[in-house]
Amino acid sequence: MSNSYRPGQAVHWHWRDGTARGRIAQRFERRVQRTIKDATVVRNGSPRDPAYLIEQDGDDLVLKLGSELSAA
């Protein structure tokens, strides 16, 4: 279920021709905007499909919707 991820939980998602991985840092049930690597990223989180800020190795951040993620 896309709204069941919690901070610290490992997740993965499809990225280009492979899979990317990370850990949930924050959950948002509303519109959220972050500047990541000089690019503005927006996700329209909701109670049914929250947005998640994800930490990857090397301190990289990613903003994804729960519907884009799978538990690792």
Backbone bond lengths (Angstrom), bond angles and torsions (degrees), N, CA, C in turn:
res aa  C-N    CA-C-N  psi(-1)  N-CA   C-N-CA  omega(-1)  CA-C   N-CA-C  phi
1 M - - - 1.455 - - 1.530 108.39 -
2 S 1.318 117.04 134.71 1.457 121.12 -171.56 1.523 114.39 -70.07
3 N 1.326 119.04 -16.63 1.454 119.09 -178.00 1.522 112.68 -104.51
4 S 1.320 117.36 18.42 1.459 120.37 -175.09 1.530 114.20 -102.16
5 Y 1.319 118.61 3.36 1.461 120.06 -177.69 1.524 110.74 -79.77
6 R 1.332 114.96 142.53 1.461 120.92 -177.20 1.532 110.28 -123.45
7 P 1.337 117.43 156.37 1.463 119.73 177.85 1.535 111.67 -52.57
8 G 1.323 115.12 134.82 1.458 121.70 -179.11 1.512 113.70 92.62
9 Q 1.323 117.69 -15.46 1.468 120.81 -177.69 1.527 110.39 -74.28
10 A 1.321 116.46 138.05 1.467 122.39 177.52 1.527 109.55 -79.85
11 V 1.332 115.30 135.32 1.462 121.99 178.70 1.517 109.44 -137.03
12 H 1.332 115.44 165.80 1.462 120.28 173.63 1.519 108.85 -143.24
13 W 1.342 115.89 163.90 1.446 121.92 -179.20 1.515 108.32 -154.00
14 H 1.315 116.20 160.69 1.462 121.24 178.15 1.516 109.10 -73.78
15 W 1.315 116.42 134.11 1.453 122.33 179.18 1.511 108.99 -143.40
16 R 1.310 115.91 116.61 1.465 123.03 -176.51 1.517 109.51 54.18
17 D 1.332 117.98 -120.86 1.464 120.28 -179.48 1.518 112.82 -97.94
18 G 1.325 117.28 14.17 1.462 119.66 -176.41 1.512 112.22 -143.93
19 T 1.318 114.36 -147.74 1.453 122.28 -177.32 1.519 109.30 -130.82
20 A 1.314 116.25 139.68 1.466 121.72 174.36 1.523 108.02 -110.83
21 R 1.324 115.85 155.07 1.469 121.31 -177.17 1.518 110.67 -133.75
22 G 1.322 114.79 156.70 1.451 120.45 176.13 1.516 110.47 -174.51
23 R 1.331 115.65 -172.88 1.477 122.23 179.16 1.521 109.17 -124.94
24 I 1.315 115.32 140.02 1.455 121.67 179.97 1.534 109.69 -63.52
25 A 1.327 117.09 128.37 1.463 122.33 176.31 1.528 110.52 -103.43
26 Q 1.341 116.21 -44.48 1.461 120.60 -178.54 1.517 110.16 -146.79
27 R 1.335 115.41 155.83 1.468 122.94 178.97 1.528 108.57 -122.86
28 F 1.334 116.46 138.78 1.462 121.92 -178.27 1.521 109.85 -131.71
29 E 1.325 116.53 126.39 1.463 121.15 176.65 1.523 109.89 -104.50
30 R 1.322 115.81 35.77 1.464 123.33 -179.64 1.525 107.42 -154.65
31 R 1.323 116.03 176.12 1.462 120.54 176.15 1.521 108.57 -63.03
32 V 1.321 116.32 135.47 1.458 120.96 179.78 1.527 108.60 -135.78
33 Q 1.319 115.25 142.22 1.459 121.59 179.71 1.516 108.32 -131.89
34 R 1.319 116.78 133.62 1.459 122.63 177.42 1.523 109.24 -137.97
35 T 1.316 116.25 149.14 1.458 120.80 171.20 1.513 107.02 -98.10
36 I 1.318 115.05 117.16 1.460 121.95 -177.50 1.521 107.74 -125.62
37 K 1.306 116.61 119.60 1.469 122.66 -178.01 1.524 111.27 51.62
38 D 1.320 115.73 49.62 1.469 123.60 177.41 1.531 114.23 64.66
39 A 1.315 118.47 14.50 1.464 122.20 176.29 1.528 109.01 -119.90
40 T 1.316 116.63 137.99 1.454 121.10 176.90 1.523 108.76 -84.14
41 V 1.319 116.19 123.94 1.462 122.51 -179.35 1.523 107.82 -116.93
42 V 1.326 116.72 131.13 1.458 122.42 -179.11 1.526 109.16 -125.77
43 R 1.313 116.62 136.50 1.464 122.39 172.40 1.522 106.99 -133.08
44 N 1.305 116.68 137.41 1.456 122.57 178.17 1.517 109.25 -95.48
45 G 1.314 115.72 81.47 1.453 121.28 178.65 1.516 110.48 -70.34
46 S 1.327 115.33 155.42 1.460 122.13 178.52 1.526 107.64 -149.51
47 P 1.337 118.60 168.83 1.468 118.90 175.97 1.532 112.79 -59.22
48 R 1.331 117.58 -31.39 1.470 121.05 -179.55 1.529 112.76 -82.25
49 D 1.327 116.94 -26.24 1.466 121.67 -178.95 1.531 108.92 -146.14
50 P 1.342 116.83 77.40 1.464 120.78 -177.29 1.524 112.40 -63.91
51 A 1.321 114.51 157.04 1.462 121.40 171.16 1.523 107.60 -94.27
52 Y 1.325 115.86 148.69 1.459 121.38 -178.70 1.517 110.29 -130.87
53 L 1.336 115.78 134.05 1.449 122.12 169.76 1.524 105.54 -90.70
54 I 1.327 116.13 125.67 1.461 121.91 -173.13 1.519 109.68 -120.34
55 E 1.325 116.15 134.29 1.467 122.30 175.73 1.515 108.86 -96.81
56 Q 1.323 115.43 127.83 1.456 121.13 174.81 1.522 108.59 -104.00
57 D 1.335 116.46 169.63 1.459 120.62 175.22 1.524 109.19 -56.92
58 G 1.306 116.06 144.56 1.459 120.46 179.77 1.519 112.77 81.65
59 D 1.316 117.72 17.06 1.463 123.43 177.26 1.527 114.48 66.98
60 D 1.327 118.79 16.11 1.460 120.66 174.66 1.521 109.22 -73.30
61 L 1.338 116.81 145.38 1.451 122.43 178.72 1.524 109.71 -115.39
62 V 1.327 116.19 148.39 1.457 123.69 178.57 1.517 107.54 -138.43
63 L 1.321 117.53 143.37 1.450 122.40 176.78 1.528 107.63 -115.96
64 K 1.326 117.31 118.54 1.470 123.09 -176.22 1.508 110.50 -134.44
65 L 1.319 116.46 156.55 1.453 121.73 170.17 1.517 109.14 -85.69
66 G 1.306 116.76 152.55 1.459 120.74 178.40 1.510 112.98 -57.21
67 S 1.333 117.49 -32.46 1.463 121.11 179.81 1.529 112.44 -67.50
68 E 1.323 117.76 -14.60 1.473 122.20 178.65 1.522 111.81 -92.08
69 L 1.327 118.36 -6.89 1.464 122.86 -171.16 1.524 113.21 -109.45
70 S 1.326 114.31 157.80 1.463 123.20 170.83 1.527 107.23 -134.58
71 A 1.318 116.85 148.98 1.472 120.76 177.23 1.520 108.56 -68.52
72 A 1.324 116.21 139.83 1.473 120.92 -179.99 1.508 110.60 -87.72
